[in-house]
Structure formats: C-alpha cells, structure tokens
Amino acid sequence: MTNDYDNVDVLFSHHLSVEAVTNFFLDMDASRQEPDVTPLKLQKLLYFAQANYLASTDQRLFDENLEAFRHGPVVYKTYQRYMNINQILVAREVSPAVETARVPEDVEHFLAAIWDKYKDFSAGQLRNLTHLQDPWLHNYEEGSYRTVIPDDELRGYFRHKVPASERVFHEAVALVPAGFIESLDEDAIAAQMRDFWA
C-alpha cells in the first residue's frame, strides 16, 4: 500500500534565514520572566523546528543544513555566531537586514507551537532528547567533523517514527487516522454536497 501523505505536494517554502528563526526564539525567550536560551538550547530549538517543518510540509523552514555534532544537531552558521557565549542569551543583536525579515504569519504560528512545546526543557534535556533520535544517532561519529544530517532522514524519522502527539504540525496540515480517507463513501459525500449546495 502506498502512503498518500508522501505524494502530497505542499508548498510552504518561505526560504527564511536561520537568523530570522533564531531571532523569533530569542524574542520569545526575552519576554519570559527568566530567560534561559543558551547557545545549546537554541541549536536544539532550531533542530526541532526544521525537523517538524520538514515532516509537516515537505519543505525546509530555513536553508541551512543541520549537522551532527558531539552535543547534538547544530546549524553551523549559528554555532559559529554564538560559539564563544556560554551564558544565557538574554537579548539578540538587532541587524537591519534581519529586522526587516519578519517571519510570515503561518510560520509565526508554527514557531510559537515549537516554542510552547520545548521552552520549559533545559538545554541538557533537549540535548539528551536529540541523542535518542535516529537523525543524530545515524549521522554522528566520534571524531567526525560537520556531517550533514540529510533532510530525508529528518523528514522520515519525524513523519513515521515520532508519535503525532510529540510532533508540531504546520497549521495548514490536517491529520486524519490511517484508513479514514479510504473509508469514506464517495456517493454519500456527493449526495451531501448536492443537498448542501441546492
């Protein structure tokens, strides 16, 4: 049996910069009474955002790759930017180029859902969670450097192995139980639609 979900062409690509997504999370954190986003926690938020977006829409949220590092998945560009910061990131740097690159409303809702799901996890808890997941497990090798985690692995793992209750979905994606579509009576639906539009 084929999986119709894999054949759906969903076009949600906004080609966001990783900085725009980073700034969204840092802004959310700055509004908390006790901000706690460290560079490590930020990396894991980016991982969960990219992986869930890929699984939900079949598109990347941002264009940068995720790479398998010792402490979990990393966006190298973001890693370089914050690698010498060990304290909590209380405020973000305001760059005019990034400031004008607001995230679209649908992405804002999606990122807010990611934030709500993971904001209360510590950096260490998120690190440990990523270390239990196949995308990191299958791509990290001690001593290796900058191994890219393929989109297909992220998409497949989050789509097929992570329970729906543990995922975050784009607001335009509807979940239906397996076999539901096949169980629908097309004639009954057509009759109901005729009656509705009559």
C-alpha distance (Angstrom), angle and dihedral (degrees) to the residues before:
residue distance angle dihedral
M1 . . .
T2 3.78 . .
N3 3.76 122.5 .
D4 3.81 107.4 -121.2
Y5 3.80 89.4 -162.9
D6 3.79 89.7 68.9
N7 3.82 91.0 54.4
V8 3.80 97.0 52.8
D9 3.79 112.5 108.5
V10 3.79 105.1 -147.0
L11 3.78 116.2 -178.7
F12 3.80 109.7 -154.8
S13 3.78 99.9 131.6
H14 3.77 113.9 138.3
H15 3.84 96.8 163.1
L16 3.78 92.2 -133.0
S17 3.74 121.9 -173.1
V18 3.77 115.7 -115.2
E19 3.82 85.7 -124.2
A20 3.82 91.1 62.6
V21 3.81 90.5 52.4
T22 3.82 91.2 43.8
N23 3.80 90.9 51.0
F24 3.79 91.1 50.4
F25 3.81 90.9 56.4
L26 3.80 93.2 42.9
D27 3.81 90.8 50.2
M28 3.81 90.6 50.4
D29 3.79 90.3 48.8
A30 3.81 93.2 47.5
S31 3.81 89.5 57.0
R32 3.82 91.5 59.5
Q33 3.76 122.8 95.7
E34 3.81 90.2 -123.0
P35 3.82 111.3 25.5
D36 3.79 112.5 -154.9
V37 3.81 109.1 170.1
T38 3.78 108.7 133.3
P39 3.81 123.9 179.2
L40 3.84 88.3 -95.6
K41 3.80 93.9 51.5
L42 3.80 90.7 45.5
Q43 3.82 90.5 54.9
K44 3.79 91.5 52.1
L45 3.82 92.2 48.0
L46 3.81 88.4 53.0
Y47 3.82 89.8 49.6
F48 3.80 94.3 51.1
A49 3.80 91.5 44.4
Q50 3.82 93.9 50.7
A51 3.82 94.6 42.5
N52 3.81 95.5 47.7
Y53 3.81 92.2 44.3
L54 3.81 91.5 50.6
A55 3.80 91.6 48.7
S56 3.80 92.2 45.8
T57 3.79 102.3 43.0
D58 3.80 106.0 14.5
Q59 3.83 87.1 -123.2
R60 3.78 134.0 99.5
L61 3.78 117.4 -105.9
F62 3.80 90.8 -148.7
D63 3.79 130.2 10.4
E64 3.81 100.5 -121.5
N65 3.81 120.7 100.0
L66 3.77 125.5 -115.5
E67 3.79 112.4 -127.5
A68 3.81 130.8 -161.4
F69 3.81 109.4 -115.1
R70 3.80 129.4 169.9
H71 3.80 93.7 -94.3
G72 3.79 95.2 43.0
P73 3.79 138.3 -82.5
V74 3.80 116.2 -11.5
V75 3.79 138.3 -173.9
Y76 3.80 98.1 -138.0
K77 3.81 95.4 -150.3
T78 3.82 90.0 55.6
Y79 3.80 91.1 42.2
Q80 3.81 90.3 56.4
R81 3.79 92.2 47.5
Y82 3.82 95.0 53.5
M83 3.83 103.4 23.7
N84 3.82 94.8 113.1
I85 3.79 94.9 47.7
N86 3.79 114.5 93.6
Q87 3.78 99.1 164.1
I88 3.77 128.4 79.0
L89 3.80 115.5 -71.1
V90 3.78 101.0 -122.2
A91 3.78 99.2 167.8
R92 3.73 135.6 17.5
E93 3.75 127.1 -128.8
V94 3.78 111.0 -105.4
S95 3.76 112.9 -132.6
P96 3.82 118.2 179.4
A97 3.82 90.9 -137.6
V98 3.80 92.4 53.3
E99 3.80 95.0 36.5
T100 3.80 91.7 63.6
A101 3.81 92.3 46.1
R102 3.80 96.8 84.7
V103 3.76 116.3 176.4
P104 3.81 115.9 -108.4
E105 3.80 115.8 -102.1
D106 3.82 94.9 -107.4
V107 3.81 90.1 52.4
E108 3.79 90.8 46.3
H109 3.81 89.1 57.5
F110 3.79 90.6 46.8
L111 3.82 93.8 48.8
A112 3.80 90.9 45.9
A113 3.81 88.2 55.6
I114 3.83 90.6 49.7
W115 3.81 89.1 49.1
D116 3.81 92.5 48.7
K117 3.80 91.2 50.2
Y118 3.81 97.6 48.1
K119 3.83 108.0 21.6
D120 3.80 94.7 97.7
F121 3.80 94.6 50.1
S122 3.78 115.9 98.2
A123 3.79 119.9 -124.6
G124 3.81 88.7 -106.8
Q125 3.81 93.2 51.3
L126 3.80 91.3 50.9
R127 3.80 90.7 46.9
N128 3.80 90.4 51.9
L129 3.80 91.4 48.0
T130 3.81 92.4 53.4
H131 3.81 89.2 49.0
L132 3.82 89.1 61.7
Q133 3.79 93.9 53.5
D134 3.80 126.5 91.8
P135 3.82 98.4 -127.3
W136 3.81 90.7 65.1
L137 3.83 96.3 31.4
H138 3.81 93.0 53.2
N139 3.79 95.4 46.0
Y140 3.79 108.0 35.8
E141 3.78 116.9 91.5
E142 3.79 121.9 175.6
G143 3.79 107.8 -106.8
S144 3.79 94.9 14.5
Y145 3.76 118.9 124.7
R146 3.79 129.3 -141.3
T147 3.80 99.6 -15.1
V148 3.82 107.8 -180.0
I149 3.80 116.6 -130.6
P150 3.83 103.4 -135.7
D151 3.80 117.6 -122.6
D152 3.81 89.9 -129.4
E153 3.80 90.6 60.4
L154 3.80 92.8 48.3
R155 3.79 92.6 45.8
G156 3.79 95.0 45.1
Y157 3.79 95.5 45.1
F158 3.79 95.3 48.4
R159 3.80 93.1 40.8
H160 3.78 98.7 47.0
K161 3.80 109.5 19.3
V162 3.80 106.4 33.4
P163 3.82 110.5 77.9
A164 3.81 114.1 -116.2
S165 3.81 89.6 -118.9
E166 3.81 89.2 62.4
R167 3.80 96.2 47.2
V168 3.78 135.3 82.3
F169 3.80 117.8 -134.7
H170 3.77 132.5 -159.5
E171 3.80 108.6 -105.3
A172 3.82 92.4 -116.5
V173 3.81 93.0 58.1
A174 3.79 116.7 93.8
L175 3.78 120.9 -158.6
V176 3.76 119.9 -147.4
P177 3.81 127.6 177.0
A178 3.79 116.7 -95.0
G179 3.79 110.5 -87.6
F180 3.81 94.0 18.1
I181 3.79 95.9 115.3
E182 3.80 91.8 47.2
S183 3.81 90.0 51.1
L184 3.80 94.4 57.9
D185 3.79 117.4 108.0
E186 3.80 104.5 -130.7
D187 3.82 93.6 -162.2
A188 3.81 92.3 52.6
I189 3.81 91.1 48.1
A190 3.82 91.3 48.8
A191 3.83 90.2 50.2
Q192 3.81 91.5 49.4
M193 3.80 90.9 49.8
R194 3.82 91.6 48.7
D195 3.81 89.7 50.7
F196 3.79 91.5 46.6
W197 3.80 94.7 50.9
A198 3.82 95.2 39.4
